[in-house]
């Protein structure tokens, strides 16, 4: 097995405890009636007692954070004021329901359409919510997020500051997106971001999260925790655009979306960059009638390393799931994807499908995709499929024969590869932003892609 | 000097030589038919004319409108006004026919085409090729039937308005209605825009709808016989065997039986 040149990746055979590492959280939340202060204290204990985590899938990959100098990072606070340049520069101008921006350790900007505030929509920092909306906070905070699985999860639970709280009241329908932004503007920052979104009964809304960083030299960290609860009949479209820039940004985050009776979520993370990104993404149907479309795309470049664990969890049936991911890798980057379908005992009449398609654009890039299925009910359907591809030279020649130069033809193929997901975003602003970022990454990797093509 | 001049063209793949000295002149307003059995090198010639990277020119030259394009990149040849209707069109998932056409047209222009102008041209091409309007919003060749793929090729030709088009077995696999539509499309473009055409086929069928002025017979990598439309009739009577008996003896029959690429 090849070893990545920067030494972050090594693949070892042998004994391991991977069964514990790639496992659904499965509702094992930490809250359990404890107060925020008690939870912070408990998490601090775990933080002090544990080392930086390692995730190992034997025969495939190991993701470890040993190059992260955690002691050199600190939480930095800012007064509310101007939004960071990377935010205004990146996010498309468009009608929005509201926006909340956390820079480093502090929320620096909050806006909410006044008509929505009048209908009872709440958009504020999580810190404020803990004080001003105690009941909602207590009922949901850390309900399905753990605090003790690893040092960085514990760090988030112990040290989080600022944070995002969004509450959409029963029956409220919001067309325009709520924008949740986490920005890191310099090196040396530890950002412990924490988001809690509650969609009350029969609400219907969109959330667009942006995770952005300036291109700086040196290390920073985003250790994030995200939880979203959709109550009976609620519907949400959740998109996440992540691009931590060219700096050495580590992102180790856990995100959970839980669907109550007849709730629906369309979730699409677009993971477009970060030095080392480790994401545990879990979409759980917790009551009958829940339905989900779990989409995702990634594009890694240079020496980036991405490790995604995506869980399609059905605690009860009838329920529906549909997981569809696409990713591409250039440079010496490495993307490791594990998709898990888990159907619990009693989750009868669950129908779900998982597919992962990847495209290798460089001889030194590597994409691994492991689909796994854990089924404990007998009246269900669950299956998976996937493809691994390279650039199709016949398609390139075909397009060249129509007048497109080679880089344009490559771009068209890659855009076409991601298009099924971009179409599903059903949002031209977001799709345009993703296309633009992918085009930029392709342009940066042009030489690499050409060398690869020539060598085949 | 002809618009497209092929001089003593020798082409090989990694494995063996396929074209062994082809000479051919094609001018605008002319319709040429290139016929020959499977493996004779017809598709190799077509792909080489557009610069397919798998085919290496070892000798000879190609010039187009006075420019030597022997070494030109495929997209440069297209921009100069050459077009190839592929024998096996390639699916481009995720890219609609209309979007692809817009990109291809804009690649040839300084300024992007205006939306209205593009719409009008697309509509007239749709009418010409007798396809459904929804055709252009489908992903290019993705899940198309054989006939749809061939129509899509001619639709692209109609939109890109080449000076010389090479049609590589566009007639293969078409039913008689589709064949007629495709042939009428080609004839119309030829009549209206003065397009030159090289129609590659090994059936006589399409030539009942498009009358070629020049007919060339290829055998084992060479054009062995040239003439007018009467050659087509002779082929219909005698078949390739007779031609092979007369002209094929100088080369080893079957030496490049796998030479015709499907690329």
Interface residues (C-beta under 8 A of the other chain):
Chain A: X392 X393 X394 X395 X397 X398 X399 X400 X401 X402 X403 X404 X405 X406 X408 X412 X413 X415 X416 X417 X418 X419 X420
Chain B: X50 X51 X52 X53 X73 X74 X75 X77 X78 X79 X83 X84 X86 X89 X90 X91 X92 X93 X94 X95 X100 X103 X104 X107 X108 X139 X156 X160 X263
